[in-house]
Amino acid sequence: MSKKKTKGLIRVNAERCKGCGLCIAACPKGDIRLAAETDRRGIRVARAGDGERCTACGACYVVCPDVAITVCKATAPGSPNPEG
């Protein structure tokens, strides 16, 4: 029997994110990056990848000083549910 890999998805609250990059450094799968453009505040905020590599480990959530990240686990194909 094969073990299914947990899929995850993160949501970044762009109003709270200050673009510090701590989440990028903490992500073991490299699934977070800074936006190419700046927002209205002149900040390049964090953006989630496509979720293919995300395992919902929560490392990004733990290190975010502004509580700008929500981590979701996919419980069924295409239906992530917020955790914690």
mmCIF file of the N, C-alpha and C atoms, coordinates in Angstrom:
data_MODEL
# 
_entry.id   MODEL 
# 
loop_
_atom_site.group_PDB 
_atom_site.id 
_atom_site.type_symbol 
_atom_site.label_atom_id 
_atom_site.label_alt_id 
_atom_site.label_comp_id 
_atom_site.label_asym_id 
_atom_site.label_entity_id 
_atom_site.label_seq_id 
_atom_site.pdbx_PDB_ins_code 
_atom_site.Cartn_x 
_atom_site.Cartn_y 
_atom_site.Cartn_z 
_atom_site.occupancy 
_atom_site.B_iso_or_equiv 
_atom_site.pdbx_formal_charge 
_atom_site.auth_seq_id 
_atom_site.auth_comp_id 
_atom_site.auth_asym_id 
_atom_site.auth_atom_id 
_atom_site.pdbx_PDB_model_num 
ATOM 1   N N  . MET A 1 1  ? 0.846   -1.180 0.000  1.00 0.00 ? 1  MET A N  1 
ATOM 2   C CA . MET A 1 1  ? 0.000   0.000  0.000  1.00 0.00 ? 1  MET A CA 1 
ATOM 3   C C  . MET A 1 1  ? 0.891   1.243  0.000  1.00 0.00 ? 1  MET A C  1 
ATOM 4   N N  . SER A 1 2  ? 0.682   2.148  -0.930 1.00 0.00 ? 2  SER A N  1 
ATOM 5   C CA . SER A 1 2  ? 1.492   3.358  -1.003 1.00 0.00 ? 2  SER A CA 1 
ATOM 6   C C  . SER A 1 2  ? 0.888   4.467  -0.153 1.00 0.00 ? 2  SER A C  1 
ATOM 7   N N  . LYS A 1 3  ? 1.783   5.236  0.437  1.00 0.00 ? 3  LYS A N  1 
ATOM 8   C CA . LYS A 1 3  ? 1.351   6.341  1.287  1.00 0.00 ? 3  LYS A CA 1 
ATOM 9   C C  . LYS A 1 3  ? 1.172   7.586  0.419  1.00 0.00 ? 3  LYS A C  1 
ATOM 10  N N  . LYS A 1 4  ? 0.007   8.215  0.525  1.00 0.00 ? 4  LYS A N  1 
ATOM 11  C CA . LYS A 1 4  ? -0.251  9.426  -0.252 1.00 0.00 ? 4  LYS A CA 1 
ATOM 12  C C  . LYS A 1 4  ? 0.487   10.598 0.374  1.00 0.00 ? 4  LYS A C  1 
ATOM 13  N N  . LYS A 1 5  ? 1.044   11.446 -0.471 1.00 0.00 ? 5  LYS A N  1 
ATOM 14  C CA . LYS A 1 5  ? 1.702   12.653 0.011  1.00 0.00 ? 5  LYS A CA 1 
ATOM 15  C C  . LYS A 1 5  ? 0.642   13.700 0.315  1.00 0.00 ? 5  LYS A C  1 
ATOM 16  N N  . THR A 1 6  ? 0.815   14.378 1.430  1.00 0.00 ? 6  THR A N  1 
ATOM 17  C CA . THR A 1 6  ? -0.113  15.446 1.788  1.00 0.00 ? 6  THR A CA 1 
ATOM 18  C C  . THR A 1 6  ? 0.113   16.630 0.866  1.00 0.00 ? 6  THR A C  1 
ATOM 19  N N  . LYS A 1 7  ? -0.951  17.126 0.309  1.00 0.00 ? 7  LYS A N  1 
ATOM 20  C CA . LYS A 1 7  ? -0.885  18.317 -0.529 1.00 0.00 ? 7  LYS A CA 1 
ATOM 21  C C  . LYS A 1 7  ? -1.347  19.505 0.292  1.00 0.00 ? 7  LYS A C  1 
ATOM 22  N N  . GLY A 1 8  ? -0.773  20.628 0.026  1.00 0.00 ? 8  GLY A N  1 
ATOM 23  C CA . GLY A 1 8  ? -1.147  21.819 0.762  1.00 0.00 ? 8  GLY A CA 1 
ATOM 24  C C  . GLY A 1 8  ? -1.310  23.021 -0.139 1.00 0.00 ? 8  GLY A C  1 
ATOM 25  N N  . LEU A 1 9  ? -1.771  24.061 0.475  1.00 0.00 ? 9  LEU A N  1 
ATOM 26  C CA . LEU A 1 9  ? -1.970  25.329 -0.210 1.00 0.00 ? 9  LEU A CA 1 
ATOM 27  C C  . LEU A 1 9  ? -1.834  26.417 0.832  1.00 0.00 ? 9  LEU A C  1 
ATOM 28  N N  . ILE A 1 10 ? -1.128  27.476 0.497  1.00 0.00 ? 10 ILE A N  1 
ATOM 29  C CA . ILE A 1 10 ? -1.075  28.595 1.432  1.00 0.00 ? 10 ILE A CA 1 
ATOM 30  C C  . ILE A 1 10 ? -1.786  29.791 0.830  1.00 0.00 ? 10 ILE A C  1 
ATOM 31  N N  . ARG A 1 11 ? -2.331  30.576 1.710  1.00 0.00 ? 11 ARG A N  1 
ATOM 32  C CA . ARG A 1 11 ? -2.958  31.837 1.313  1.00 0.00 ? 11 ARG A CA 1 
ATOM 33  C C  . ARG A 1 11 ? -2.222  32.946 2.043  1.00 0.00 ? 11 ARG A C  1 
ATOM 34  N N  . VAL A 1 12 ? -1.844  33.972 1.301  1.00 0.00 ? 12 VAL A N  1 
ATOM 35  C CA . VAL A 1 12 ? -1.129  35.104 1.877  1.00 0.00 ? 12 VAL A CA 1 
ATOM 36  C C  . VAL A 1 12 ? -2.056  36.304 1.902  1.00 0.00 ? 12 VAL A C  1 
ATOM 37  N N  . ASN A 1 13 ? -2.228  36.895 3.072  1.00 0.00 ? 13 ASN A N  1 
ATOM 38  C CA . ASN A 1 13 ? -3.001  38.123 3.208  1.00 0.00 ? 13 ASN A CA 1 
ATOM 39  C C  . ASN A 1 13 ? -2.081  39.262 2.783  1.00 0.00 ? 13 ASN A C  1 
ATOM 40  N N  . ALA A 1 14 ? -2.299  39.775 1.585  1.00 0.00 ? 14 ALA A N  1 
ATOM 41  C CA . ALA A 1 14 ? -1.423  40.794 1.011  1.00 0.00 ? 14 ALA A CA 1 
ATOM 42  C C  . ALA A 1 14 ? -1.419  42.090 1.816  1.00 0.00 ? 14 ALA A C  1 
ATOM 43  N N  . GLU A 1 15 ? -2.486  42.368 2.533  1.00 0.00 ? 15 GLU A N  1 
ATOM 44  C CA . GLU A 1 15 ? -2.539  43.582 3.352  1.00 0.00 ? 15 GLU A CA 1 
ATOM 45  C C  . GLU A 1 15 ? -1.644  43.476 4.583  1.00 0.00 ? 15 GLU A C  1 
ATOM 46  N N  . ARG A 1 16 ? -1.428  42.266 5.060  1.00 0.00 ? 16 ARG A N  1 
ATOM 47  C CA . ARG A 1 16 ? -0.582  42.060 6.240  1.00 0.00 ? 16 ARG A CA 1 
ATOM 48  C C  . ARG A 1 16 ? 0.878   41.806 5.893  1.00 0.00 ? 16 ARG A C  1 
ATOM 49  N N  . CYS A 1 17 ? 1.132   41.222 4.730  1.00 0.00 ? 17 CYS A N  1 
ATOM 50  C CA . CYS A 1 17 ? 2.491   40.845 4.334  1.00 0.00 ? 17 CYS A CA 1 
ATOM 51  C C  . CYS A 1 17 ? 3.343   42.085 4.096  1.00 0.00 ? 17 CYS A C  1 
ATOM 52  N N  . LYS A 1 18 ? 4.576   42.061 4.646  1.00 0.00 ? 18 LYS A N  1 
ATOM 53  C CA . LYS A 1 18 ? 5.500   43.171 4.431  1.00 0.00 ? 18 LYS A CA 1 
ATOM 54  C C  . LYS A 1 18 ? 6.671   42.780 3.535  1.00 0.00 ? 18 LYS A C  1 
ATOM 55  N N  . GLY A 1 19 ? 6.614   41.564 2.983  1.00 0.00 ? 19 GLY A N  1 
ATOM 56  C CA . GLY A 1 19 ? 7.640   41.126 2.042  1.00 0.00 ? 19 GLY A CA 1 
ATOM 57  C C  . GLY A 1 19 ? 8.992   40.847 2.664  1.00 0.00 ? 19 GLY A C  1 
ATOM 58  N N  . CYS A 1 20 ? 9.022   40.417 3.914  1.00 0.00 ? 20 CYS A N  1 
ATOM 59  C CA . CYS A 1 20 ? 10.294  40.193 4.613  1.00 0.00 ? 20 CYS A CA 1 
ATOM 60  C C  . CYS A 1 20 ? 11.047  38.969 4.097  1.00 0.00 ? 20 CYS A C  1 
ATOM 61  N N  . GLY A 1 21 ? 10.327  38.003 3.523  1.00 0.00 ? 21 GLY A N  1 
ATOM 62  C CA . GLY A 1 21 ? 10.967  36.824 2.954  1.00 0.00 ? 21 GLY A CA 1 
ATOM 63  C C  . GLY A 1 21 ? 11.252  35.691 3.922  1.00 0.00 ? 21 GLY A C  1 
ATOM 64  N N  . LEU A 1 22 ? 10.850  35.823 5.179  1.00 0.00 ? 22 LEU A N  1 
ATOM 65  C CA . LEU A 1 22 ? 11.086  34.746 6.143  1.00 0.00 ? 22 LEU A CA 1 
ATOM 66  C C  . LEU A 1 22 ? 10.377  33.457 5.730  1.00 0.00 ? 22 LEU A C  1 
ATOM 67  N N  . CYS A 1 23 ? 9.188   33.583 5.177  1.00 0.00 ? 23 CYS A N  1 
ATOM 68  C CA . CYS A 1 23 ? 8.439   32.400 4.738  1.00 0.00 ? 23 CYS A CA 1 
ATOM 69  C C  . CYS A 1 23 ? 9.148   31.696 3.587  1.00 0.00 ? 23 CYS A C  1 
ATOM 70  N N  . ILE A 1 24 ? 9.757   32.462 2.715  1.00 0.00 ? 24 ILE A N  1 
ATOM 71  C CA . ILE A 1 24 ? 10.483  31.898 1.578  1.00 0.00 ? 24 ILE A CA 1 
ATOM 72  C C  . ILE A 1 24 ? 11.662  31.069 2.076  1.00 0.00 ? 24 ILE A C  1 
ATOM 73  N N  . ALA A 1 25 ? 12.392  31.626 3.031  1.00 0.00 ? 25 ALA A N  1 
ATOM 74  C CA . ALA A 1 25 ? 13.541  30.918 3.599  1.00 0.00 ? 25 ALA A CA 1 
ATOM 75  C C  . ALA A 1 25 ? 13.118  29.675 4.374  1.00 0.00 ? 25 ALA A C  1 
ATOM 76  N N  . ALA A 1 26 ? 11.943  29.709 4.996  1.00 0.00 ? 26 ALA A N  1 
ATOM 77  C CA . ALA A 1 26 ? 11.480  28.597 5.828  1.00 0.00 ? 26 ALA A CA 1 
ATOM 78  C C  . ALA A 1 26 ? 10.868  27.451 5.033  1.00 0.00 ? 26 ALA A C  1 
ATOM 79  N N  . CYS A 1 27 ? 10.400  27.717 3.837  1.00 0.00 ? 27 CYS A N  1 
ATOM 80  C CA . CYS A 1 27 ? 9.704   26.684 3.056  1.00 0.00 ? 27 CYS A CA 1 
ATOM 81  C C  . CYS A 1 27 ? 10.688  25.623 2.554  1.00 0.00 ? 27 CYS A C  1 
ATOM 82  N N  . PRO A 1 28 ? 10.556  24.384 3.044  1.00 0.00 ? 28 PRO A N  1 
ATOM 83  C CA . PRO A 1 28 ? 11.490  23.344 2.621  1.00 0.00 ? 28 PRO A CA 1 
ATOM 84  C C  . PRO A 1 28 ? 11.298  22.897 1.169  1.00 0.00 ? 28 PRO A C  1 
ATOM 85  N N  . LYS A 1 29 ? 10.174  23.248 0.574  1.00 0.00 ? 29 LYS A N  1 
ATOM 86  C CA . LYS A 1 29 ? 9.878   22.836 -0.795 1.00 0.00 ? 29 LYS A CA 1 
ATOM 87  C C  . LYS A 1 29 ? 10.051  23.956 -1.818 1.00 0.00 ? 29 LYS A C  1 
ATOM 88  N N  . GLY A 1 30 ? 10.356  25.163 -1.365 1.00 0.00 ? 30 GLY A N  1 
ATOM 89  C CA . GLY A 1 30 ? 10.556  26.275 -2.289 1.00 0.00 ? 30 GLY A CA 1 
ATOM 90  C C  . GLY A 1 30 ? 9.305   26.681 -3.038 1.00 0.00 ? 30 GLY A C  1 
ATOM 91  N N  . ASP A 1 31 ? 8.159   26.607 -2.362 1.00 0.00 ? 31 ASP A N  1 
ATOM 92  C CA . ASP A 1 31 ? 6.878   26.872 -3.025 1.00 0.00 ? 31 ASP A CA 1 
ATOM 93  C C  . ASP A 1 31 ? 6.356   28.291 -2.786 1.00 0.00 ? 31 ASP A C  1 
ATOM 94  N N  . ILE A 1 32 ? 7.196   29.171 -2.246 1.00 0.00 ? 32 ILE A N  1 
ATOM 95  C CA . ILE A 1 32 ? 6.791   30.555 -1.998 1.00 0.00 ? 32 ILE A CA 1 
ATOM 96  C C  . ILE A 1 32 ? 7.825   31.468 -2.639 1.00 0.00 ? 32 ILE A C  1 
ATOM 97  N N  . ARG A 1 33 ? 7.358   32.568 -3.192 1.00 0.00 ? 33 ARG A N  1 
ATOM 98  C CA . ARG A 1 33 ? 8.256   33.541 -3.826 1.00 0.00 ? 33 ARG A CA 1 
ATOM 99  C C  . ARG A 1 33 ? 7.703   34.938 -3.587 1.00 0.00 ? 33 ARG A C  1 
ATOM 100 N N  . LEU A 1 34 ? 8.488   35.952 -3.890 1.00 0.00 ? 34 LEU A N  1 
ATOM 101 C CA . LEU A 1 34 ? 7.984   37.322 -3.833 1.00 0.00 ? 34 LEU A CA 1 
ATOM 102 C C  . LEU A 1 34 ? 7.347   37.664 -5.170 1.00 0.00 ? 34 LEU A C  1 
ATOM 103 N N  . ALA A 1 35 ? 6.308   38.464 -5.121 1.00 0.00 ? 35 ALA A N  1 
ATOM 104 C CA . ALA A 1 35 ? 5.625   38.896 -6.340 1.00 0.00 ? 35 ALA A CA 1 
ATOM 105 C C  . ALA A 1 35 ? 6.596   39.670 -7.228 1.00 0.00 ? 35 ALA A C  1 
ATOM 106 N N  . ALA A 1 36 ? 6.382   39.616 -8.509 1.00 0.00 ? 36 ALA A N  1 
ATOM 107 C CA . ALA A 1 36 ? 7.235   40.328 -9.458 1.00 0.00 ? 36 ALA A CA 1 
ATOM 108 C C  . ALA A 1 36 ? 7.029   41.840 -9.361 1.00 0.00 ? 36 ALA A C  1 
ATOM 109 N N  . GLU A 1 37 ? 5.785   42.246 -9.074 1.00 0.00 ? 37 GLU A N  1 
ATOM 110 C CA . GLU A 1 37 ? 5.471   43.668 -8.992 1.00 0.00 ? 37 GLU A CA 1 
ATOM 111 C C  . GLU A 1 37 ? 5.266   44.085 -7.533 1.00 0.00 ? 37 GLU A C  1 
ATOM 112 N N  . THR A 1 38 ? 5.361   45.381 -7.315 1.00 0.00 ? 38 THR A N  1 
ATOM 113 C CA . THR A 1 38 ? 5.085   45.910 -5.982 1.00 0.00 ? 38 THR A CA 1 
ATOM 114 C C  . THR A 1 38 ? 3.600   46.231 -5.858 1.00 0.00 ? 38 THR A C  1 
ATOM 115 N N  . ASP A 1 39 ? 3.120   46.208 -4.623 1.00 0.00 ? 39 ASP A N  1 
ATOM 116 C CA . ASP A 1 39 ? 1.720   46.558 -4.386 1.00 0.00 ? 39 ASP A CA 1 
ATOM 117 C C  . ASP A 1 39 ? 1.600   48.073 -4.212 1.00 0.00 ? 39 ASP A C  1 
ATOM 118 N N  . ARG A 1 40 ? 0.439   48.546 -3.802 1.00 0.00 ? 40 ARG A N  1 
ATOM 119 C CA . ARG A 1 40 ? 0.211   49.993 -3.673 1.00 0.00 ? 40 ARG A CA 1 
ATOM 120 C C  . ARG A 1 40 ? 1.093   50.635 -2.604 1.00 0.00 ? 40 ARG A C  1 
ATOM 121 N N  . ARG A 1 41 ? 1.638   49.799 -1.693 1.00 0.00 ? 41 ARG A N  1 
ATOM 122 C CA . ARG A 1 41 ? 2.539   50.299 -0.647 1.00 0.00 ? 41 ARG A CA 1 
ATOM 123 C C  . ARG A 1 41 ? 3.992   50.281 -1.099 1.00 0.00 ? 41 ARG A C  1 
ATOM 124 N N  . GLY A 1 42 ? 4.236   49.753 -2.301 1.00 0.00 ? 42 GLY A N  1 
ATOM 125 C CA . GLY A 1 42 ? 5.596   49.648 -2.812 1.00 0.00 ? 42 GLY A CA 1 
ATOM 126 C C  . GLY A 1 42 ? 6.323   48.403 -2.324 1.00 0.00 ? 42 GLY A C  1 
ATOM 127 N N  . ILE A 1 43 ? 5.558   47.393 -1.895 1.00 0.00 ? 43 ILE A N  1 
ATOM 128 C CA . ILE A 1 43 ? 6.120   46.167 -1.330 1.00 0.00 ? 43 ILE A CA 1 
ATOM 129 C C  . ILE A 1 43 ? 5.887   44.992 -2.278 1.00 0.00 ? 43 ILE A C  1 
ATOM 130 N N  . ARG A 1 44 ? 6.912   44.168 -2.431 1.00 0.00 ? 44 ARG A N  1 
ATOM 131 C CA . ARG A 1 44 ? 6.763   42.904 -3.163 1.00 0.00 ? 44 ARG A CA 1 
ATOM 132 C C  . ARG A 1 44 ? 6.350   41.858 -2.137 1.00 0.00 ? 44 ARG A C  1 
ATOM 133 N N  . VAL A 1 45 ? 5.074   41.535 -2.105 1.00 0.00 ? 45 VAL A N  1 
ATOM 134 C CA . VAL A 1 45 ? 4.540   40.608 -1.106 1.00 0.00 ? 45 VAL A CA 1 
ATOM 135 C C  . VAL A 1 45 ? 4.790   39.154 -1.506 1.00 0.00 ? 45 VAL A C  1 
ATOM 136 N N  . ALA A 1 46 ? 4.691   38.266 -0.529 1.00 0.00 ? 46 ALA A N  1 
ATOM 137 C CA . ALA A 1 46 ? 4.878   36.834 -0.778 1.00 0.00 ? 46 ALA A CA 1 
ATOM 138 C C  . ALA A 1 46 ? 3.719   36.294 -1.602 1.00 0.00 ? 46 ALA A C  1 
ATOM 139 N N  . ARG A 1 47 ? 4.034   35.345 -2.457 1.00 0.00 ? 47 ARG A N  1 
ATOM 140 C CA . ARG A 1 47 ? 3.029   34.677 -3.284 1.00 0.00 ? 47 ARG A CA 1 
ATOM 141 C C  . ARG A 1 47 ? 3.256   33.177 -3.188 1.00 0.00 ? 47 ARG A C  1 
ATOM 142 N N  . ALA A 1 48 ? 2.179   32.449 -3.098 1.00 0.00 ? 48 ALA A N  1 
ATOM 143 C CA . ALA A 1 48 ? 2.263   30.990 -3.072 1.00 0.00 ? 48 ALA A CA 1 
ATOM 144 C C  . ALA A 1 48 ? 2.494   30.474 -4.477 1.00 0.00 ? 48 ALA A C  1 
ATOM 145 N N  . GLY A 1 49 ? 3.145   29.327 -4.552 1.00 0.00 ? 49 GLY A N  1 
ATOM 146 C CA . GLY A 1 49 ? 3.305   28.652 -5.831 1.00 0.00 ? 49 GLY A CA 1 
ATOM 147 C C  . GLY A 1 49 ? 1.987   27.998 -6.214 1.00 0.00 ? 49 GLY A C  1 
ATOM 148 N N  . ASP A 1 50 ? 2.064   27.022 -7.066 1.00 0.00 ? 50 ASP A N  1 
ATOM 149 C CA . ASP A 1 50 ? 0.846   26.356 -7.527 1.00 0.00 ? 50 ASP A CA 1 
ATOM 150 C C  . ASP A 1 50 ? 0.342   25.291 -6.560 1.00 0.00 ? 50 ASP A C  1 
ATOM 151 N N  . GLY A 1 51 ? 1.067   25.050 -5.473 1.00 0.00 ? 51 GLY A N  1 
ATOM 152 C CA . GLY A 1 51 ? 0.635   24.075 -4.481 1.00 0.00 ? 51 GLY A CA 1 
ATOM 153 C C  . GLY A 1 51 ? 1.066   22.653 -4.774 1.00 0.00 ? 51 GLY A C  1 
ATOM 154 N N  . GLU A 1 52 ? 1.702   22.429 -5.900 1.00 0.00 ? 52 GLU A N  1 
ATOM 155 C CA . GLU A 1 52 ? 2.136   21.073 -6.250 1.00 0.00 ? 52 GLU A CA 1 
ATOM 156 C C  . GLU A 1 52 ? 3.227   20.562 -5.315 1.00 0.00 ? 52 GLU A C  1 
ATOM 157 N N  . ARG A 1 53 ? 4.069   21.464 -4.838 1.00 0.00 ? 53 ARG A N  1 
ATOM 158 C CA . ARG A 1 53 ? 5.162   21.051 -3.952 1.00 0.00 ? 53 ARG A CA 1 
ATOM 159 C C  . ARG A 1 53 ? 4.811   21.202 -2.477 1.00 0.00 ? 53 ARG A C  1 
ATOM 160 N N  . CYS A 1 54 ? 3.828   22.034 -2.155 1.00 0.00 ? 54 CYS A N  1 
ATOM 161 C CA . CYS A 1 54 ? 3.470   22.321 -0.762 1.00 0.00 ? 54 CYS A CA 1 
ATOM 162 C C  . CYS A 1 54 ? 2.963   21.060 -0.058 1.00 0.00 ? 54 CYS A C  1 
ATOM 163 N N  . THR A 1 55 ? 3.475   20.820 1.155  1.00 0.00 ? 55 THR A N  1 
ATOM 164 C CA . THR A 1 55 ? 3.052   19.670 1.956  1.00 0.00 ? 55 THR A CA 1 
ATOM 165 C C  . THR A 1 55 ? 2.267   20.099 3.191  1.00 0.00 ? 55 THR A C  1 
ATOM 166 N N  . ALA A 1 56 ? 1.932   21.370 3.299  1.00 0.00 ? 56 ALA A N  1 
ATOM 167 C CA . ALA A 1 56 ? 1.190   21.914 4.438  1.00 0.00 ? 56 ALA A CA 1 
ATOM 168 C C  . ALA A 1 56 ? 1.934   21.709 5.749  1.00 0.00 ? 56 ALA A C  1 
ATOM 169 N N  . CYS A 1 57 ? 3.259   21.826 5.709  1.00 0.00 ? 57 CYS A N  1 
ATOM 170 C CA . CYS A 1 57 ? 4.059   21.609 6.914  1.00 0.00 ? 57 CYS A CA 1 
ATOM 171 C C  . CYS A 1 57 ? 3.880   22.732 7.933  1.00 0.00 ? 57 CYS A C  1 
ATOM 172 N N  . GLY A 1 58 ? 3.520   23.927 7.463  1.00 0.00 ? 58 GLY A N  1 
ATOM 173 C CA . GLY A 1 58 ? 3.269   25.044 8.361  1.00 0.00 ? 58 GLY A CA 1 
ATOM 174 C C  . GLY A 1 58 ? 4.485   25.871 8.724  1.00 0.00 ? 58 GLY A C  1 
ATOM 175 N N  . ALA A 1 59 ? 5.649   25.571 8.161  1.00 0.00 ? 59 ALA A N  1 
ATOM 176 C CA . ALA A 1 59 ? 6.862   26.324 8.485  1.00 0.00 ? 59 ALA A CA 1 
ATOM 177 C C  . ALA A 1 59 ? 6.707   27.806 8.149  1.00 0.00 ? 59 ALA A C  1 
ATOM 178 N N  . CYS A 1 60 ? 6.071   28.106 7.040  1.00 0.00 ? 60 CYS A N  1 
ATOM 179 C CA . CYS A 1 60 ? 5.871   29.502 6.634  1.00 0.00 ? 60 CYS A CA 1 
ATOM 180 C C  . CYS A 1 60 ? 4.974   30.235 7.627  1.00 0.00 ? 60 CYS A C  1 
ATOM 181 N N  . TYR A 1 61 ? 3.936   29.567 8.077  1.00 0.00 ? 61 TYR A N  1 
ATOM 182 C CA . TYR A 1 61 ? 3.003   30.139 9.054  1.00 0.00 ? 61 TYR A CA 1 
ATOM 183 C C  . TYR A 1 61 ? 3.711   30.446 10.368 1.00 0.00 ? 61 TYR A C  1 
ATOM 184 N N  . VAL A 1 62 ? 4.540   29.530 10.810 1.00 0.00 ? 62 VAL A N  1 
ATOM 185 C CA . VAL A 1 62 ? 5.229   29.678 12.091 1.00 0.00 ? 62 VAL A CA 1 
ATOM 186 C C  . VAL A 1 62 ? 6.180   30.876 12.095 1.00 0.00 ? 62 VAL A C  1 
ATOM 187 N N  . VAL A 1 63 ? 6.902   31.097 11.002 1.00 0.00 ? 63 VAL A N  1 
ATOM 188 C CA . VAL A 1 63 ? 7.898   32.171 10.989 1.00 0.00 ? 63 VAL A CA 1 
ATOM 189 C C  . VAL A 1 63 ? 7.344   33.537 10.605 1.00 0.00 ? 63 VAL A C  1 
ATOM 190 N N  . CYS A 1 64 ? 6.134   33.606 10.090 1.00 0.00 ? 64 CYS A N  1 
ATOM 191 C CA . CYS A 1 64 ? 5.586   34.890 9.642  1.00 0.00 ? 64 CYS A CA 1 
ATOM 192 C C  . CYS A 1 64 ? 5.299   35.799 10.838 1.00 0.00 ? 64 CYS A C  1 
ATOM 193 N N  . PRO A 1 65 ? 6.014   36.918 10.956 1.00 0.00 ? 65 PRO A N  1 
ATOM 194 C CA . PRO A 1 65 ? 5.824   37.805 12.102 1.00 0.00 ? 65 PRO A CA 1 
ATOM 195 C C  . PRO A 1 65 ? 4.523   38.603 12.050 1.00 0.00 ? 65 PRO A C  1 
ATOM 196 N N  . ASP A 1 66 ? 3.875   38.615 10.903 1.00 0.00 ? 66 ASP A N  1 
ATOM 197 C CA . ASP A 1 66 ? 2.664   39.415 10.738 1.00 0.00 ? 66 ASP A CA 1 
ATOM 198 C C  . ASP A 1 66 ? 1.396   38.579 10.607 1.00 0.00 ? 66 ASP A C  1 
ATOM 199 N N  . VAL A 1 67 ? 1.498   37.288 10.837 1.00 0.00 ? 67 VAL A N  1 
ATOM 200 C CA . VAL A 1 67 ? 0.365   36.360 10.748 1.00 0.00 ? 67 VAL A CA 1 
ATOM 201 C C  . VAL A 1 67 ? -0.388  36.582 9.432  1.00 0.00 ? 67 VAL A C  1 
ATOM 202 N N  . ALA A 1 68 ? 0.371   36.639 8.349  1.00 0.00 ? 68 ALA A N  1 
ATOM 203 C CA . ALA A 1 68 ? -0.204  36.907 7.035  1.00 0.00 ? 68 ALA A CA 1 
ATOM 204 C C  . ALA A 1 68 ? -0.465  35.637 6.234  1.00 0.00 ? 68 ALA A C  1 
ATOM 205 N N  . ILE A 1 69 ? -0.138  34.476 6.801  1.00 0.00 ? 69 ILE A N  1 
ATOM 206 C CA . ILE A 1 69 ? -0.238  33.224 6.054  1.00 0.00 ? 69 ILE A CA 1 
ATOM 207 C C  . ILE A 1 69 ? -1.225  32.265 6.700  1.00 0.00 ? 69 ILE A C  1 
ATOM 208 N N  . THR A 1 70 ? -2.063  31.665 5.863  1.00 0.00 ? 70 THR A N  1 
ATOM 209 C CA . THR A 1 70 ? -2.961  30.595 6.279  1.00 0.00 ? 70 THR A CA 1 
ATOM 210 C C  . THR A 1 70 ? -2.547  29.348 5.513  1.00 0.00 ? 70 THR A C  1 
ATOM 211 N N  . VAL A 1 71 ? -2.394  28.243 6.215  1.00 0.00 ? 71 VAL A N  1 
ATOM 212 C CA . VAL A 1 71 ? -2.008  26.981 5.587  1.00 0.00 ? 71 VAL A CA 1 
ATOM 213 C C  . VAL A 1 71 ? -3.234  26.084 5.509  1.00 0.00 ? 71 VAL A C  1 
ATOM 214 N N  . CYS A 1 72 ? -3.449  25.503 4.343  1.00 0.00 ? 72 CYS A N  1 
ATOM 215 C CA . CYS A 1 72 ? -4.583  24.600 4.130  1.00 0.00 ? 72 CYS A CA 1 
ATOM 216 C C  . CYS A 1 72 ? -4.057  23.242 3.691  1.00 0.00 ? 72 CYS A C  1 
ATOM 217 N N  . LYS A 1 73 ? -4.748  22.189 4.109  1.00 0.00 ? 73 LYS A N  1 
ATOM 218 C CA . LYS A 1 73 ? -4.452  20.839 3.633  1.00 0.00 ? 73 LYS A CA 1 
ATOM 219 C C  . LYS A 1 73 ? -5.550  20.431 2.673  1.00 0.00 ? 73 LYS A C  1 
ATOM 220 N N  . ALA A 1 74 ? -5.167  19.810 1.592  1.00 0.00 ? 74 ALA A N  1 
ATOM 221 C CA . ALA A 1 74 ? -6.150  19.313 0.636  1.00 0.00 ? 74 ALA A CA 1 
ATOM 222 C C  . ALA A 1 74 ? -6.665  17.973 1.146  1.00 0.00 ? 74 ALA A C  1 
ATOM 223 N N  . THR A 1 75 ? -7.952  17.926 1.473  1.00 0.00 ? 75 THR A N  1 
ATOM 224 C CA . THR A 1 75 ? -8.537  16.689 1.975  1.00 0.00 ? 75 THR A CA 1 
ATOM 225 C C  . THR A 1 75 ? -9.125  15.851 0.851  1.00 0.00 ? 75 THR A C  1 
ATOM 226 N N  . ALA A 1 76 ? -9.435  16.486 -0.235 1.00 0.00 ? 76 ALA A N  1 
ATOM 227 C CA . ALA A 1 76 ? -9.915  15.813 -1.437 1.00 0.00 ? 76 ALA A CA 1 
ATOM 228 C C  . ALA A 1 76 ? -9.413  16.642 -2.606 1.00 0.00 ? 76 ALA A C  1 
ATOM 229 N N  . PRO A 1 77 ? -9.295  16.054 -3.781 1.00 0.00 ? 77 PRO A N  1 
ATOM 230 C CA . PRO A 1 77 ? -8.778  16.814 -4.916 1.00 0.00 ? 77 PRO A CA 1 
ATOM 231 C C  . PRO A 1 77 ? -9.509  18.139 -5.115 1.00 0.00 ? 77 PRO A C  1 
ATOM 232 N N  . GLY A 1 78 ? -8.720  19.224 -5.046 1.00 0.00 ? 78 GLY A N  1 
ATOM 233 C CA . GLY A 1 78 ? -9.277  20.546 -5.299 1.00 0.00 ? 78 GLY A CA 1 
ATOM 234 C C  . GLY A 1 78 ? -10.066 21.162 -4.167 1.00 0.00 ? 78 GLY A C  1 
ATOM 235 N N  . SER A 1 79 ? -10.026 20.582 -2.963 1.00 0.00 ? 79 SER A N  1 
ATOM 236 C CA . SER A 1 79 ? -10.805 21.172 -1.876 1.00 0.00 ? 79 SER A CA 1 
ATOM 237 C C  . SER A 1 79 ? -9.980  21.345 -0.607 1.00 0.00 ? 79 SER A C  1 
ATOM 238 N N  . PRO A 1 80 ? -9.116  22.379 -0.580 1.00 0.00 ? 80 PRO A N  1 
ATOM 239 C CA . PRO A 1 80 ? -8.313  22.612 0.615  1.00 0.00 ? 80 PRO A CA 1 
ATOM 240 C C  . PRO A 1 80 ? -9.171  23.135 1.767  1.00 0.00 ? 80 PRO A C  1 
ATOM 241 N N  . ASN A 1 81 ? -8.837  22.704 2.972  1.00 0.00 ? 81 ASN A N  1 
ATOM 242 C CA . ASN A 1 81 ? -9.532  23.159 4.170  1.00 0.00 ? 81 ASN A CA 1 
ATOM 243 C C  . ASN A 1 81 ? -8.533  23.819 5.099  1.00 0.00 ? 81 ASN A C  1 
ATOM 244 N N  . PRO A 1 82 ? -8.853  25.002 5.660  1.00 0.00 ? 82 PRO A N  1 
ATOM 245 C CA . PRO A 1 82 ? -7.925  25.668 6.576  1.00 0.00 ? 82 PRO A CA 1 
ATOM 246 C C  . PRO A 1 82 ? -7.607  24.787 7.780  1.00 0.00 ? 82 PRO A C  1 
ATOM 247 N N  . GLU A 1 83 ? -6.361  24.802 8.175  1.00 0.00 ? 83 GLU A N  1 
ATOM 248 C CA . GLU A 1 83 ? -5.908  24.078 9.360  1.00 0.00 ? 83 GLU A CA 1 
ATOM 249 C C  . GLU A 1 83 ? -5.525  25.097 10.417 1.00 0.00 ? 83 GLU A C  1 
ATOM 250 N N  . GLY A 1 84 ? -6.015  24.916 11.615 1.00 0.00 ? 84 GLY A N  1 
ATOM 251 C CA . GLY A 1 84 ? -5.619  25.737 12.751 1.00 0.00 ? 84 GLY A CA 1 
ATOM 252 C C  . GLY A 1 84 ? -6.040  27.108 12.615 1.00 0.00 ? 84 GLY A C  1 
# 
